[in-house]
């Protein structure tokens, strides 16, 4: 009987300590990063066109947010980010530029690392299709077999 009471007492103490730690960790201070969007679809971009998009985010925590160097999935995608700490409540932007010198579809990512307690790693995605510039078409006359010109 004594062992059962001792066991229940230890179990109760562990439960109380665990509940207290969970409550403290939920209300812990720290920066939080919240993006307005994490995926951007360019649709169709003309070859050598502007492949730049800005992802806006807010520090919704209560301590300064610090971004580490973002990593892009390839050299054709270049991120630009704020180097200074972002204070609580402040909005900032991460500019992502895709090199549109090659025609074809693309789906690239930029990984953002920070000291945010809610998400220390965020993946931003850009996608779309680079198309050739439409050629100027001049009107032409086509002849049928009768020899008379026909406009189409």
C-alpha positions in Angstrom: 0.0 0.0 0.0 2.9 2.3 0.9 4.5 1.8 -2.5 1.2 2.5 -4.3 0.8 5.8 -2.4 4.5 6.7 -3.2 4.0 5.8 -6.8 0.8 7.9 -7.1 2.6 10.9 -5.4 5.5 10.8 -7.8 3.1 10.5 -10.8 1.2 13.5 -9.5 4.3 15.6 -9.1 5.6 14.7 -12.6 2.2 15.6 -14.1 2.2 19.0 -12.3 5.7 19.8 -13.3 5.0 18.8 -17.0 1.9 20.9 -17.1 3.7 23.9 -15.7 6.5 23.6 -18.3 4.0 23.4 -21.2 2.2 26.5 -19.9 5.5 28.4 -19.7 6.7 27.3 -23.2 3.4 28.5 -24.8 3.7 32.0 -23.3 7.5 32.2 -23.9 8.8 35.4 -25.5 10.4 35.4 -28.9 10.1 36.6 -32.4 7.5 35.1 -34.8 7.5 35.4 -38.6 4.2 35.6 -40.5 4.2 35.8 -44.3 1.3 37.3 -46.4 2.0 34.6 -49.0 4.6 31.9 -49.5 3.8 30.9 -53.1 3.7 33.3 -56.1 2.7 32.3 -59.6 4.0 34.6 -62.3 1.8 33.0 -65.0 3.6 33.7 -68.3 6.6 36.1 -68.4 8.1 37.3 -71.6 11.7 36.2 -72.3 14.1 38.8 -70.6 11.1 40.2 -68.7 10.9 41.3 -65.0 11.1 38.2 -62.9 11.0 40.0 -59.5 8.5 39.5 -56.7 8.5 40.7 -53.1 7.2 38.5 -50.3 6.0 40.6 -47.4 6.2 39.4 -43.8 5.6 40.7 -40.3 7.3 40.0 -37.0 4.2 39.1 -34.9 6.3 38.1 -31.9 7.6 40.3 -29.1 11.3 40.2 -29.7 13.5 41.2 -32.7 13.5 38.9 -35.6 16.8 38.1 -37.3 16.9 36.4 -40.8 19.9 34.2 -41.7 21.1 34.0 -45.3 18.3 32.6 -47.5 19.2 29.7 -49.7 17.8 29.4 -53.2 17.2 26.2 -55.1 19.4 27.3 -58.0 21.6 30.1 -59.2 18.9 31.5 -61.4 16.9 32.6 -58.3 18.4 35.4 -56.2 16.9 36.5 -52.9 17.5 39.9 -51.2 16.5 40.2 -47.6 16.8 42.8 -44.7 20.1 42.4 -42.8 19.0 44.4 -39.8 16.8 42.9 -37.0 13.1 43.4 -37.6 11.4 44.8 -34.5 8.1 43.4 -33.2 5.1 44.6 -35.3 7.3 45.7 -38.2 6.7 44.6 -41.8 9.6 43.9 -44.2 10.0 42.3 -47.6 12.2 39.6 -49.1 12.7 40.2 -52.8 13.1 37.2 -55.1 14.4 37.7 -58.6 14.2 34.9 -61.2 16.5 35.1 -64.3 14.2 35.1 -67.3 16.9 34.6 -69.9 15.7 31.0 -70.8 12.3 30.0 -72.1 10.4 27.3 -70.3 8.5 26.4 -67.2 10.0 27.0 -63.7 9.2 26.1 -60.1 11.9 27.3 -57.7 12.2 27.8 -54.0 14.0 30.0 -51.5 14.5 28.7 -47.9 14.4 31.4 -45.2 16.0 30.6 -41.9 15.5 32.8 -38.8 15.3 32.9 -35.0 11.5 32.8 -35.1 10.0 30.5 -32.5 6.9 29.6 -34.6 8.8 28.6 -37.7 12.6 28.8 -37.9 12.5 27.7 -41.5 10.1 29.0 -44.2 10.1 27.9 -47.8 9.0 30.5 -50.4 8.1 29.2 -53.9 7.9 30.9 -57.3 6.6 29.3 -60.4 5.6 30.3 -63.9 6.5 30.0 -67.6 9.0 32.1 -69.6 7.7 32.5 -73.2 9.3 34.0 -76.3 8.2 37.4 -77.3 5.4 37.2 -79.9 6.8 38.0 -83.3 5.2 40.9 -85.3 3.1 39.5 -88.0 2.5 41.4 -91.2 -0.6 40.9 -93.2 -0.1 38.6 -96.1 -2.0 37.7 -99.2 -2.4 34.1 -100.1 -3.2 32.9 -103.6 -5.5 30.0 -104.4 -5.1 27.8 -107.4 -7.1 30.2 -109.7 -4.3 32.7 -109.6 -6.4 35.4 -108.0 -5.1 36.8 -104.7 -7.3 36.1 -101.7 -7.2 37.9 -98.3 -7.5 35.6 -95.3 
